[in-house]
Each structure stands twice: as C-alpha cells, then as structure tokens.
Amino acid sequence: MTQALVSTDGTRKWLLKTDDGHEFEMVFIPDHDRGTLCVSSQVGCTLNCRFCHTGTMKLVRNLTAGEIAGQVMLARDALGEWPAEGEEITGDARMLTNIVMMGMGEPLYNFDNVKQALAIVMDETGLGLSKRRITLSTSGVVPMMQRCGDELGVNLAVSLHAVNKETRDE
C-alpha cells in the first residue's frame, strides 16, 4: 500500500502501487447496514468519460487477476476481517459486505482478469463472498454485457452519469 486516507464518515481511500510502479486506487464506503469496496480493474482508462477523473488519464495497463483479488484481501486486512483459526466472521461482524467493480478502469475491457479475480473472491475456499453481493459497473460495453451475465452471474450496473434524461440520452 502506498497511502491510506480516512474521512470523517469512515470512508477509506487507498492509493496502491503495482510491482512495476504504477498507481491505482480502491475505496471502502461504510454504511449503517453494509460496507462496499470499490475495486479497480485497470491503471488509467481509455473511455474519456467527462464525469470521471480516471477518464482524463491514459490507459497504462490492465490489472492482473491477482492485483484485483488482492485489493479485497488488502481491504479485509486493513479492516481486521481475517478470522482467527477456527473462527468465522459473518453477518454483523463483517464490515466489508459488498464489492463493486467501479474503481479505476472499465472492467469489461479487462474481462478475463476480472473473471478470474471474481472467481477467487466468490469461491467458498477463496474469499467466500456471494455473487449476489458483487456488482460490476460498466460504462456500457454492450458486446461484453451478455458475456458478463453468462459467465460471471454477478449484478450488472450501467453508469449513466447525468442530472437529467436529455443529457443521459445524449
């Protein structure tokens, strides 16, 4: 981990660094009944969405499956969510309850690594998070959306950031 910031509402933002020196971020957002981790899939992005700061950066590279799944492991470590031997952390004791693939990058442009990472996150012998608690957010990569549903089975969200219908339709 390069740097961690915690706001007054408990939101935590981490600036992480890959082994080859590239920086990316993940964010944990606590709520009264859940805690959501925003996970990155790329360093930079190719999409140039006006509402997104990452869109102003060039794409440096895709994150590997290990770097993606590693974000969940780092967050669980920082939140103290590794059970002691023979202990299980569930329900109210768990702070990290949900994952959303909407950090840096477009996850559907790094589909194979995202798929492999989420398989680890969802596997009961891996990190054991239910696919019902995982959302993949896309800017609308239509050709990959059906594949996401067929192969991942997680929730799918399409980001349409605008204050009114006319702007969203544009």
N, C-alpha and C positions, 0 to 999 in steps of 0.2 A: 504494500500500500504506500502510495506517495503522500497523500494528505487526506484527513477526515475533518469535516465541519459538521457541527450540530447546531440547529437553530433552536429558538426558544420553544417551539411547538414539538420538538423531538425529532423533526426531520433530520436525517443524516445524509450527507453527500460525501462520497469518496472519490478522489482523483486517483486512479490506478495507473500503473505503468507496466507495459508488456516487457518481456525479457529483452526485446530488441529496442527498448527505449521509447515506445510510443504511448501517449497518454489517452485514457478514456475514463468515463465516469459511470458510477452506479449510485442510485438514490433509494433510501428507505423512507417511506412515508407512513408514520403511525396514525391509526385512527382508533376510536374507542372500542371497536369490535374486531379490528384486523390490522395487519401491518403488511404493506405492499412494497416489494423490492422491484424497482425499475432497472432492468438488466440491459446492457449494451450488447450489440452484435457485431459492430464494426468500429474501426477508428476512422472517424470522419464519415462522410456520406456523399452520394452522387446526386441527390434529389433537389437541392436548392429551394426547399420549401420556405416561403417568406416568414412563416411563424416560428421557425425553428433555428436556433443558433447553430446547431450542428450542420444545417444546410448551407451555412456560409463557409464551411471547411471543405477542403477536397478530401476525397476518399483516400486514405493511406493504405488500409488493408482490412480484410475480414478478420475477425477474432476466431481463434480455433475453438473447437468444442470444449477443450479443457479450460480455456480462458473464460468462456461463457459460463460453464458449470461452476468454475472457480469463484465467480462473483457471488453465487449463492452460498458457497462454503465460507468465503470471507465475511459475508454479512452475518451468517449464523455464528461465526466465531466472535465477531465484534459485539453481537447481541447476547453472547453467553448461552447459546442454544445447543450446545453439544451435550447430550445426556451422559451421565456417569455410567460406568459399566453396570448393566442390568437394569438401568433406568430408562424410561421412555418419556419424552416431552411431547405432550399433546394438548389439544384444546386451549383452555385459558392460559396455560403456562407458556404457550408459544407466542412470540412476538411477530415472527415472520410467517404469515399465513398465506400470502398470495405473491405471485410473480407476474409481472407484465413485461413483455419484450417490447419496450418502447424507450430504451435509453438511446445511446448514440447509434446511428445507422438504421438501415432498412433491413429487418430480419429476413424478409423473403428474398433478398438478394444474397443472403448467406445461408440459404436453406439447409444444405447438408450438414453444416456445423451446428446450426441451431437445432436441427432434428436430433443429432447425436447428443448434444448437451441436454436437451429436454428429456431424452430417454433416460439419462443418468439421474436427472432431477426427479423424474416420476417413478423410477424403479424402486420397488419396496426394499431391495437390497442396496440401493443407492441412497438418495436423499429422501425418498418416500413422500413426495408432495403429489397430491391428487391432480389429475389433468383438469378437473373442474376448477381448480384454484390457479390456473395458469391462463393468461391471455396473451395472444400475440397481436400486437398492434402494427398495422401496415398503413402506408400512405395510399394504398390501393393498387398493388401489383396484381392485377386481375388474373393473369395466366397462372400465378402461383397460389392463388387463394383456394382453389379447388383441391390442389395437391396438399395444401396445409390441412384442410379438413379431412382428406382421405388418409394421410399418413401420420398426422400428429394428434388430431382429435381434441385439441385444446380450444378454448374460446378464441374467437377472431373478432378484432375490432378494426374498423377503418377510420383513420384520423381525417376528419373534415373540419379543420380549424377555421372558423369564421363566425362573425357575430350575427349574420343574417343569411337567409336562404339564397338570395341572389348571389352573394359572394361565394357561398359553398357551391352553387351550381356552376359558377364560372370556373 
